[in-house]
Each structure stands twice: as C-alpha cells, then as structure tokens.
Amino acid sequence: MREILQGALIFIIFISACKEPEPINIDPVPIIVFKSISPKIVNEFTDSVIIQFTYSDGDGDLGHKNPDINLLSVHDARLKNADAYYIPPLAPIGKNIPIDGILSIQLRNTWLLGSGADETTNFTVKMQDRAGNWSNSFVTDPITITRR
C-alpha cells in the first residue's frame, strides 16, 4: 500500500511540474488590464474611488523615482483633460527585467459637475514607461456620484 501511495505522490508531482507556465510579457511596451472599480456609488467630496488593474512590462521600466514625474493618466469621462498621477518604480532602476503585478489607485473627493442629484461616469486609464512607451488604455465600469 505504501508503494502505491509513493507512486501516486510522484505522479502528482510530475503532473504539477509539467503544468504550462504563464506567458511573460517580453515586449517593452506596458500592458494594463482593468480588474475592478469600487465602490459603484460614491458620495461627492467624501468617498474615494479605487481602481485596480494588472500591469506587465517586458523591460521593467514602469514608474519613476522623481515624484514630480507623473506617468499614470486617468481621464474622467465628464472632463476635457486627464489627470496625471505619480507611480514609484515598480522594479529596480537600471534592471532590464520583465515585471507584472496589480496596481490600485485611489481617486479622492470625486464631485458632481452639474446641479443634479447624481451623475454617472467612467475613467480611461493608461500609463507610460520611462522610455516614453504608452500602454494600451482601458475604460472602467461606470460609477454613480451622488450629492449628500
């Protein structure tokens, strides 16, 4: 019986080792993918909105050490221009390594533009690496902003 269990364990380990690895982005152009936005209903001036997305970059040059350089663009569909946000380096500066992960950004104090009781909007997000390459962009699910 013991030999059967050992054989089964070796077979399970072998099957696990043969599992197909996740693809790695080796392209130096960043790729981002929307995961979530929450909450779906926010009170103006008090609630923050959290946007979460995955990123991958073939050469690891996302983010910047200078906090005055903003490489993340978030465009509220109700506004003409996008806002820019700082991202710290997501890999050591000078290392050319593929990276991936999840980023969460917090948008504070969202407000109503008009005089109505509520408004619906979404956000378009993209990011730029230190080499100047822009990622793809994504559009979030809609949220509703309400007056308290």
C-alpha positions in Angstrom: 0.0 0.0 0.0 2.8 2.4 0.9 4.4 1.8 -2.6 1.1 2.7 -4.3 0.9 6.0 -2.3 4.5 6.9 -3.1 3.9 6.2 -6.8 0.8 8.3 -6.7 2.6 11.2 -5.0 5.5 11.1 -7.6 2.9 11.1 -10.4 1.1 14.1 -8.9 4.4 16.0 -8.5 5.3 15.1 -12.1 2.0 16.3 -13.4 2.4 19.6 -11.4 5.9 20.1 -12.8 4.5 19.7 -16.4 2.0 22.5 -16.0 2.1 25.1 -18.7 3.9 28.3 -17.4 2.1 31.7 -17.5 3.2 33.8 -20.5 5.6 36.6 -19.7 5.4 40.0 -21.5 8.8 40.5 -23.1 7.5 43.5 -25.1 9.0 46.8 -23.7 5.5 48.4 -24.2 3.5 48.1 -21.0 0.2 46.2 -21.0 -2.6 47.0 -18.5 -5.9 45.2 -17.9 -8.8 46.5 -15.8 -9.8 44.4 -12.8 -12.3 46.5 -10.7 -13.6 49.8 -9.6 -15.2 50.4 -6.2 -17.5 51.5 -4.8 -20.1 51.7 -7.6 -21.9 54.5 -5.8 -19.9 57.3 -4.1 -20.9 60.4 -2.1 -19.3 63.6 -3.6 -16.4 65.1 -1.7 -16.3 62.3 0.9 -15.9 58.9 -0.7 -12.8 57.7 -2.6 -12.8 55.5 -5.7 -10.4 52.6 -6.0 -9.4 51.4 -9.5 -7.5 48.2 -9.6 -5.7 46.8 -12.7 -2.9 44.4 -13.6 0.2 45.5 -15.4 3.1 43.8 -17.2 6.2 45.3 -18.8 9.0 43.4 -20.6 11.8 45.6 -19.5 10.6 46.7 -16.1 10.8 50.5 -16.6 7.4 51.4 -15.1 7.3 54.2 -12.5 9.8 56.9 -11.8 12.0 57.8 -8.8 11.2 61.5 -9.2 7.7 62.2 -7.6 7.2 65.2 -9.8 7.1 63.0 -12.9 3.6 61.6 -13.4 3.3 58.6 -15.7 -0.2 57.4 -15.0 -3.1 59.1 -16.9 -6.7 58.8 -15.5 -9.4 60.6 -17.6 -12.8 61.2 -16.1 -15.3 60.9 -19.0 -17.1 64.1 -17.8 -13.9 66.2 -18.1 -11.9 67.5 -21.1 -8.5 66.7 -19.8 -7.0 63.7 -17.9 -5.3 63.9 -14.5 -1.8 62.5 -14.1 -0.5 60.6 -11.1 2.9 59.5 -9.8 3.9 55.9 -9.7 7.1 54.9 -7.9 9.5 52.5 -9.7 7.9 49.0 -9.9 11.3 47.3 -10.4 14.9 48.4 -9.5 16.1 51.3 -11.7 18.6 50.1 -14.3 17.5 46.5 -14.3 16.0 45.2 -17.5 13.6 42.6 -16.2 10.1 41.6 -17.1 7.6 42.6 -14.4 3.9 42.1 -13.7 1.6 42.8 -10.8 -1.5 44.5 -9.6 -1.9 48.3 -9.0 -4.6 50.0 -7.1 -5.1 53.7 -7.4 -7.2 55.9 -5.1 -9.2 58.8 -6.5 -10.2 61.1 -3.7 -13.0 63.5 -3.3 -14.9 62.8 -6.6 -17.5 65.6 -7.1 -20.6 66.4 -9.2 -20.1 68.8 -12.1 -23.8 69.8 -12.5 -26.5 70.7 -10.1 -28.4 67.4 -10.3 -28.7 64.8 -7.5 -26.3 62.4 -9.2 -24.0 61.8 -12.2 -22.6 58.7 -13.8 -19.1 58.5 -15.2 -16.3 56.1 -16.0 -12.5 56.5 -16.3 -10.0 55.8 -19.0 -6.6 54.7 -17.7 -3.2 54.4 -19.4 0.4 54.5 -18.3 3.7 55.5 -19.7 7.1 53.9 -19.0 10.4 55.7 -18.5 11.3 55.1 -22.2 8.2 57.0 -23.3 6.1 54.0 -24.4 2.4 54.3 -23.7 0.5 51.2 -22.6 -2.9 50.3 -24.0 -5.8 52.0 -22.3 -8.9 50.6 -20.6 -12.2 52.1 -19.6 -13.6 51.3 -16.2 -17.1 50.2 -15.4 -19.4 53.2 -14.7 -19.8 54.6 -11.2 -22.5 56.9 -9.8 -21.6 60.0 -7.8 -24.4 61.3 -5.5 -25.0 64.5 -3.6 -25.3 64.0 0.1 
